[in-house]
Amino acid sequence: MKLTRLVGECDEGECPTIYATDRGTLAIQGGRLAEHGLDLPAHETLVEIPVELVRKAIRDNLI
C-alpha cells in the first residue's frame, strides 16, 4: 500500500498525521486508545488525533 502524507502536526513522522492511501481510503497515525470501553474486532484499533488536524485538512481541501 502506498501512503501519501496529507497533513500532520510535525515533519518528523512521529506525531498525529493523516495519510491518503492508494486504495482511496485514509490512514490515521495517532495515539492508541486503550481505555475506550468498546468491543472492537482484533484487527481494528482506535487512535486519537487533534480535531485541529482534521480542520486543517478540510481547510486545505486535502480531504
N, C-alpha and C positions, 0 to 999 in steps of 0.2 A: 504494500500500500504506500502511495506517495502522499506526504503531508506538506501543505503549504501554509506557512505561518501567516495568519491574518492580522492578529493584534495580540499584544502581550503587555505585561507590566514591566518587563525589562528586556534587554537584548541578550542576556546570557543563557536563556532557555531553562532556567531553574526557578521559574515563577509562573503564576497563572497565565495561560495562553490559550487562544482559540485558533485551531487549525482547520483548513478545508482539506478533505480527502479527495482522492481521485475517483471515489465511488459516489460522489455527490452528497456526502454527509459531513458533519463537523466532528472533530475530536477535541476534547477539552482537557487541558492539563491544570490540575489544581490540587488542593489538599484533600486527601481521602477522609471521608466522614465515617466514623465507626459507630458512634452513639446516635443513630437515627431512628431506631425502633421499627424499621421496615423489614419485611421478609423478602429480600432480593434473591434472584437466582444466583447460583455460584459464579456464573460468567459475567455478572454485572457488578458495578460499584457506584457509589455516589461520590462526586467531588464538589468542592466548594470554590467558587471564584467570586471576585468582587462584582457587584452589579454594574459599577462604572466601566468595567471591561466590556460588557455586553453593550452598554450605551455607546461607548466609543466605536465599537464595530458597526453598529447601526448608523451612527452619525457619519462615519466614513464610507457608508454604503458597501461594507465588506460582507454583510450577511443580510 
